[in-house]
């Protein structure tokens, strides 16, 4: 290419013809006359280009000088202070941050180093800026970014590292690239603090033996997520030799993973067999938060004679698969219920259940009684609920402060449930029907949420009394009534559907708000308040 350009610059003079009686024609004569003009124009163009390059270079230097002079404070401060300020400028990311947030985090760091040479020196010398490193393995720039990624590893010195590797949905990186990344990680395994690997199952095995330590290496968090819908690959053992405090797995069979479980505090696993749930819980005495989603299979473990105690478990969430074969749903609910018989949770404060089929009230009551726990938050989602059974069930957990119910069956009665909430204890009520004594159920309830799926089942007139038996007449409740302050009713309907409510009912509902209670009746499809349009319609 350079040779061709040289030949163009050294173009030979036009060779004149001899067609006109041995003399050149008029066109050749004119072309020969143009050659000096072309050469002169070319020289002027070269001079202009050189002048342009000089101006651009001067402009760049002026920009650097301007950035330096306009913000002299950073450069006049001790490097330690400037470095601390730079660290505060970086948007924080966690192991659960989105790809967009991870890219923004990297761009801000590079932008700081591009302001001027002084800022660049500070940026490069601040090792803390380079300890969080992400790499999209399926990006078209992945190969070039890998070189930069390795530079980041070097700039971080010997500080602890947070490494986030991921493939974009429905895209797969090359095996050679992932092998190169895994080899780079093996050089820095001893500095890992957080590790996130989101790849297809066919590439996960490439991260085998990242750590070659004789003892498990402690991690704050480990996340392994496989985007494959089905794991049709040969079974392998992924020996990571880590001891994480937080673990998140998605479609990674526990049988394939070799880590130390005993230090786990937080677990979030999607697609797990119920036997694995049982075995994992029995190996995690320090566990505080646990979420099992898409629970599969049947429980084959025999219940222990003495249930295993998890003394620190405060937050538990259990979800069965969103789609099951006909007849399987009820089995899943029974399997989850059987799991409760294996354990005792004395510290349990929050329980979230999404079971599709009947709520296992008897098993839960046995668990609560055995554990003597003070449950504060209960969320029952997409579950078949018998209203009468639910009321008796809630009587067993008087400590409850926050409740959300999403029944999936059409015979559930919101009227019966709210009426029960509006009644005081039977002993007090029989002696004095106007009493504002303690409620019959949920005496400590502060927040209630409910999803109503059927329009005809909304008992509008029962809503105000749940805030107190004397509410309608006195606009106040007795001191012994439950401290309920918030009730959110979500109506499942079409976006264009109107919920016309009787004027008198609307007035009583609005009065609840005026007193200061947080009463919200929302159309789930639009998020709009149902009360205000109904009030405006009633006034017409």
SVG drawing of the C-alpha trace seen along z (x, -y; Angstrom):
<svg xmlns="http://www.w3.org/2000/svg" viewBox="-74 -27 83 70">
<polyline fill="none" stroke="black" stroke-width="0.4" points="0.0,0.0 2.8,-2.4 4.6,-1.5 1.5,-2.3 1.1,-5.7 4.8,-6.4 4.3,-5.6 1.3,-8.0 3.3,-10.8 6.1,-10.2 3.8,-10.1 5.8,-10.4 5.0,-13.4 2.4,-12.8 3.9,-11.3 3.0,-13.5 1.7,-11.9 2.8,-12.5 -0.5,-12.2 -0.5,-15.7 2.1,-15.5 4.7,-14.3 3.7,-16.9 1.6,-16.4 -2.2,-17.0 -3.8,-20.0 -5.3,-17.8 -1.9,-16.4 -0.4,-19.9 -3.1,-21.1 -2.7,-18.1 1.1,-18.7 0.3,-22.3 -1.9,-21.1 0.8,-19.0 2.6,-21.9 -0.8,-23.2 -1.6,-19.8 1.7,-19.5 1.3,-23.0 -2.2,-22.1 -0.8,-18.9 1.9,-20.8 -0.7,-23.3 -2.9,-20.3 0.0,-18.8 0.8,-22.1 -2.9,-22.4 -2.9,-18.9 0.2,-19.6 -1.3,-22.9 -4.5,-21.0 -2.6,-18.4 -0.7,-21.1 -3.9,-22.8 -5.6,-19.6 -2.6,-18.7 -2.6,-22.2 -6.3,-22.0 -5.9,-18.6 -3.1,-20.1 -5.2,-23.1 -8.1,-20.8 -5.7,-19.0 -4.4,-22.3 -7.9,-23.6 -9.1,-20.5 -6.0,-20.8 -6.5,-24.5 -10.2,-24.5 -10.0,-21.8 -6.7,-22.5 -8.1,-21.2 -7.7,-17.6 -4.2,-17.9 -3.1,-20.1 -4.5,-17.6 -2.5,-14.8 -2.8,-11.8 -4.5,-9.8 -7.3,-12.4 -7.7,-12.6 -7.8,-8.9 -10.5,-8.7 -12.6,-11.3 -12.2,-9.3 -13.5,-6.1 -16.6,-8.0 -17.3,-9.0 -17.6,-5.4 -21.2,-4.0 -21.3,-1.0 -22.1,2.5 -22.8,5.8 -22.8,9.4 -26.4,9.0 -25.9,5.8 -27.2,5.8 -24.9,5.8 -25.8,2.2 -24.7,1.1 -21.4,3.0 -20.6,1.3 -21.4,-2.1 -19.1,-1.3 -16.2,-0.6 -17.0,-3.7 -16.8,-6.1 -13.4,-4.8 -12.0,-5.2 -13.6,-8.7 -11.8,-9.8 -8.5,-8.8 -9.2,-10.6 -9.6,-14.1 -5.9,-15.0 -2.5,-13.5 -2.7,-14.3 -6.1,-12.6 -4.8,-9.7 -1.9,-9.3 -4.2,-9.3 -6.6,-6.8 -3.8,-4.4 -2.2,-4.6 -5.5,-4.0 -5.6,-0.3 -9.1,-0.3 -10.6,-1.5 -9.5,1.7 -10.8,4.3 -14.2,4.7 -13.8,6.2 -16.6,7.3 -16.3,8.9 -19.1,9.7 -17.9,12.9 -20.2,12.6 -19.3,9.0 -17.8,8.5 -15.1,6.7 -14.5,9.5 -11.1,10.4 -9.8,6.8 -11.5,6.2 -9.7,9.3 -6.4,7.6 -7.7,4.5 -9.2,6.9 -5.8,8.3 -4.4,4.8 -7.1,4.2 -6.0,7.3 -2.4,5.9 -3.5,2.4 -5.4,3.8 -2.2,4.8 -2.8,7.4 -6.2,6.2 -9.3,8.4 -11.1,8.8 -14.8,8.9 -15.0,10.7 -18.2,10.7 -18.2,12.8 -21.3,13.2 -22.8,14.1 -25.7,12.2 -29.0,14.1 -29.1,16.6 -25.5,15.9 -22.5,18.1 -18.8,17.3 -16.1,19.3 -14.4,22.0 -11.0,20.6 -11.9,17.2 -13.4,18.6 -10.4,20.9 -8.1,17.9 -10.2,16.1 -10.2,19.1 -6.4,19.3 -6.1,15.6 -8.4,16.3 -6.2,19.1 -3.3,16.6 -5.4,14.5 -7.6,17.0 -6.1,16.1 -7.5,12.6 -11.0,13.4 -13.7,11.9 -16.8,12.1 -17.1,14.3 -20.0,14.4 -20.0,16.7 -23.0,16.6 -22.3,19.0 -23.9,21.9 -23.5,25.3 -21.2,26.5 -18.6,23.9 -18.9,24.0 -16.5,27.0 -13.7,24.8 -13.5,23.1 -12.6,26.4 -9.8,26.1 -9.6,22.3 -8.3,22.5 -5.3,24.8 -5.1,24.2 -5.0,27.1 -7.8,25.5 -11.1,23.9 -10.7,20.2 -13.3,18.0 -15.5,15.9 -18.1,13.2 -20.3,14.3 -20.3,16.9 -22.9,16.9 -23.1,19.5 -26.0,19.2 -26.5,21.3 -29.0,20.0 -29.6,23.4 -33.2,24.5 -32.2,28.1 -28.9,29.6 -28.3,32.3 -24.6,32.5 -22.6,35.2 -22.3,34.9 -19.0,33.5 -17.7,32.4 -16.9,28.7 -14.4,28.6 -14.0,24.9 -12.5,25.3 -14.3,22.2 -16.0,21.5 -18.6,18.8 -20.8,16.9 -23.4,16.2 -24.3,18.6 -26.6,18.2 -27.1,21.0 -29.4,21.2 -29.8,24.5 -26.5,25.9 -27.1,29.3 -25.7,29.5 -24.3,32.9 -22.0,31.2 -20.6,28.7 -17.9,29.2 -17.6,26.4 -17.6,26.1 -21.2,25.4 -20.8,24.9 -20.1,21.1 -23.1,20.2 -25.2,17.4 -27.3,16.6 -28.6,19.2 -30.6,18.5 -31.0,21.6 -33.2,21.9 -34.2,25.4 -33.3,27.7 -34.4,31.1 -36.2,31.2 -33.8,33.9 -31.0,31.5 -32.9,28.8 -33.0,31.1 -29.3,32.1 -28.1,28.5 -30.1,27.2 -28.6,29.9 -25.0,28.7 -25.6,25.0 -25.8,24.2 -25.1,20.5 -27.8,20.0 -29.8,16.8 -31.6,16.3 -32.7,19.1 -34.6,19.0 -35.4,22.2 -37.2,21.7 -38.5,24.4 -38.3,27.2 -38.4,30.5 -38.6,34.3 -39.8,36.2 -38.4,36.2 -36.9,39.6 -35.0,38.7 -36.5,40.2 -37.5,37.5 -35.0,37.4 -36.2,38.4 -35.2,35.0 -35.7,32.2 -32.5,30.4 -32.3,26.9 -31.2,24.0 -30.8,21.4 -30.1,18.4 -32.5,18.8 -34.6,15.6 -35.9,15.5 -37.2,18.5 -38.8,18.5 -40.1,21.6 -41.5,21.7 -42.6,24.7 -42.2,24.6 -44.5,22.2 -45.5,24.9 -46.1,28.5 -47.7,31.5 -51.4,32.1 -51.7,33.5 -48.1,32.7 -48.9,29.4 -50.6,31.0 -47.6,33.4 -45.2,30.5 -47.2,28.8 -47.1,32.1 -43.4,32.5 -42.7,29.0 -44.9,29.7 -42.9,32.9 -39.7,30.8 -41.0,28.7 -41.0,31.9 -37.3,32.2 -36.4,28.8 -36.9,26.3 -36.4,22.6 -36.5,20.7 -35.3,17.4 -37.7,17.4 -39.1,13.9 -40.1,13.9 -41.8,16.7 -42.7,16.5 -44.6,19.4 -45.6,19.9 -47.1,23.4 -49.9,23.3 -51.8,25.9 -53.4,26.0 -51.5,24.3 -50.1,26.9 -51.5,25.3 -51.2,28.3 -47.5,28.7 -46.8,25.0 -48.6,24.8 -46.5,27.8 -43.4,26.0 -44.3,22.7 -45.2,24.5 -42.1,26.6 -39.9,23.6 -41.5,21.1 -40.6,18.5 -42.0,14.9 -42.9,14.7 -43.2,11.1 -43.8,11.3 -45.9,13.8 -46.5,13.8 -48.7,16.5 -48.5,16.2 -50.5,18.1 -51.7,20.7 -55.0,22.5 -56.4,21.2 -59.4,22.3 -60.8,19.2 -61.9,20.9 -58.7,22.9 -56.7,19.7 -58.4,17.9 -57.6,20.7 -54.1,20.8 -53.5,17.1 -54.7,17.4 -51.5,19.5 -49.2,16.6 -50.2,13.6 -46.8,12.1 -47.4,11.4 -47.0,7.8 -47.1,7.9 -49.3,10.2 -49.8,10.5 -52.3,13.0 -52.7,14.0 -55.2,16.9 -55.4,18.8 -58.8,20.5 -62.2,18.9 -64.0,20.2 -61.8,18.2 -63.9,15.6 -62.4,12.1 -65.7,11.2 -65.2,13.9 -61.6,13.1 -62.1,9.3 -65.1,9.9 -62.9,12.0 -60.3,9.3 -63.0,6.8 -64.2,8.8 -62.8,8.4 -62.0,11.4 -65.1,13.5 -64.9,13.2 -64.8,9.4 -67.3,9.1 -70.0,11.3 -69.7,9.2 -69.8,5.9 -70.6,5.8 -69.4,2.2 -66.1,3.0 -62.9,2.0 -60.9,4.7 -58.2,6.9 -59.0,8.4 -59.7,12.1 -56.8,12.7 -53.5,10.9 -53.4,8.5 -50.1,7.1 -50.8,6.7 -49.5,3.4 -49.6,4.0 -52.0,6.0 -51.9,6.7 -54.4,8.7 -54.9,9.6 -58.5,9.9 -58.9,11.9 -62.7,11.9 -64.8,8.7 -67.9,10.1 -65.9,11.0 -65.0,7.5 -66.8,6.7 -66.3,2.9 -68.4,2.3 -66.2,4.6 -62.9,2.7 -63.3,-0.3 -64.1,1.9 -60.8,3.8 -59.1,0.6 -61.1,0.8 -64.6,1.8 -65.6,-1.8 -64.0,-3.3 -67.1,-4.3 -68.8,-6.2 -65.8,-7.6 -63.2,-7.8 -60.9,-6.3 -60.1,-2.9 -59.6,-1.5 -56.0,-1.4 -56.1,2.4 -57.0,2.7 -54.4,4.0 -51.9,1.3 -53.0,1.8 -52.0,-1.2 -51.7,-0.1 -54.1,2.0 -53.4,2.4 -56.0,4.2 -54.8,5.1 -57.6,5.7 -56.8,8.1 -58.8,6.7 -58.6,5.4 -56.9,2.0 -60.1,0.4 -62.4,2.0 -64.1,-0.4 -64.9,0.4 -68.0,-1.6 -68.5,-1.6 -71.6,-2.9 -71.3,-6.5 -71.8,-5.7 -69.1,-3.1 -66.7,-5.4 -67.3,-8.0 -66.4,-5.6 -63.3,-4.4 -62.1,-8.0 -62.8,-8.7 -60.3,-6.0 -57.7,-7.9 -58.6,-11.2 -57.9,-9.9 -54.4,-9.0 -54.5,-5.3 -52.8,-4.1 -55.7,-2.6 -54.9,-1.9 -57.2,-0.1 -55.2,0.3 -56.0,1.7 -53.1,4.1 -53.1,3.8 -52.6,0.0 -51.5,-0.9 -54.2,-3.5 -56.2,-4.3 -59.7,-2.9 -61.2,-5.1 -60.8,-8.5 -62.5,-7.7 -65.3,-6.0 -65.7,-9.1 -65.8,-11.4 -68.4,-9.2 -70.6,-9.2 -70.5,-13.0 -72.0,-13.4"/>
</svg>
